[in-house]
Amino acid sequence: MAAIDLTKLDQQIRELLESAEDPLVFQRKFHSILEFYHRYSHRKQKDAMPISFMRHYELPGKVLPYIQGQLRPFAHTDPENTLKIVQQLWQDDYFEARDTAASLLGQIPVDYKEQVLGLIFQWINMPLDRAVVESVFTKTNKTILEKAPQEWKNLIEKLLHGKGIQEKRMGLNALARLIPTSPSDELPEIFSWVRTFLIDPDQTLDANLRYVVAALTYRSSNETAYLLREVLADSSDLYVGRRFRQYLEFFDEPAQKRLLDAIKRQVILPE
C-alpha cells in the first residue's frame, strides 16, 4: 500500500473504535478518515465507469479494504454495537459507508442471524445502486454462508416467491451467485424455482434471469439444456422460444443444435 502510512492509519482506526458506542460520532470519524485519504487532484479516465453512482471518495485502492479488515474483530466481539453502527452507516449517502455497513454485517456472529437476515431483507427491498447490490450479495452474508447456509437459501426462496418485482429481481441476483457453489443434490430444487421464471412470458426480469441460466449452464450444461427443452414442450408462448434463443451462446454446438430444434418444434397457439 505505497504512499500510505499504516501506522497513521492504524491510529486513526483505533480512534474510530473509541467511538463505537456512539454510532453518529463513529460515522463522523469514519468520514474524517476517508476525507484524509481522498485524492482531490485525482483525474478519472474520460470513459471510466465510476465505482458507484452514489457519492463516493477517490481513495487509494487498498484503504477501504484495510479499514474494513481492521474492523472485523470488533464486529466479532461486540455485535450489539456493531448492529447500531451498521444501521447508522446504511443511512449514509456515500457508497463507502454502505459498503462498510455491508462488510460489518457479514462479520457479526451467527447467533445474530435473525437480525442480520432481517436487515438484508430490508435493504434489498430498497432501490439500490448497482455497486451497493454487489456489496450486499458479496459481504453481508459471509458468516451466514459459512455457518448457516440453509438460512441464506431460505431467504433466496422467500425473495423468489415474493409479491413484488424488486424481491424477485434480488432473489434472482442472489441465486446466480449461489449456484456455482451449490451441492449437486440441491440443483433439482433450484431448477424448479427457475422453471417458474422461464415459462413466464413477462419480460421484466429477463436480464436477471439470463445470469441465472448462465450460472446453471456452467454448473450443469446437460441438465440445464434438458430443463429448457422441457419448458419449450410445455409452453405455447412465442416469446419463451425467443427468450431461449438468447441462451444458445451458453452451450456447446451440439447442445445449441438440440435446443434450436426444440425452439423450432415449439407449438404456438394462435392468440
Stockholm file with secondary structure:
# STOCKHOLM 1.0

chainA/1-271         MAAIDLTKLDQQIRELLESAEDPLVFQRKFHSILEFYHRYSHRKQKDAMPISFMRHYELPGKVLPYIQGQLRPFAHTDPENTLKIVQQLWQDDYFEARDTAASLLGQIPVDYKEQVLGLIFQWINMPLDRAVVESVFTKTNKTILEKAPQEWKNLIEKLLHGKGIQEKRMGLNALARLIPTSPSDELPEIFSWVRTFLIDPDQTLDANLRYVVAALTYRSSNETAYLLREVLADSSDLYVGRRFRQYLEFFDEPAQKRLLDAIKRQVILPE
#=GR chainA/1-271 SS CTTCCHHHHHHHHHHHHTTTTCHHHHHHHHHHHHHHHCCTTCCCCTTCCCSCSSBCCCCCTTHHHHHHHHHHHHHHHCHHHHHHHHHHHHTCSBHHHHHHHHHHHTTSCGGGHHHHHHHHHHHHTSCCCHHHHHHHHHHTTHHHHHHCHHHHHHHHHHHHTCSSHHHHHHHHHHHHHHGGGSCGGGHHHHHHHHHHHHSCCCCTTHHHHHHHHHHHHHHCHHHHHHHHHHHHHHCCCHHHHHHHHTTGGGSCHHHHHHHHHHHHHCCCCCC
#=GC SS_cons         CTTCCHHHHHHHHHHHHTTTTCHHHHHHHHHHHHHHHCCTTCCCCTTCCCSCSSBCCCCCTTHHHHHHHHHHHHHHHCHHHHHHHHHHHHTCSBHHHHHHHHHHHTTSCGGGHHHHHHHHHHHHTSCCCHHHHHHHHHHTTHHHHHHCHHHHHHHHHHHHTCSSHHHHHHHHHHHHHHGGGSCGGGHHHHHHHHHHHHSCCCCTTHHHHHHHHHHHHHHCHHHHHHHHHHHHHHCCCHHHHHHHHTTGGGSCHHHHHHHHHHHHHCCCCCC
//
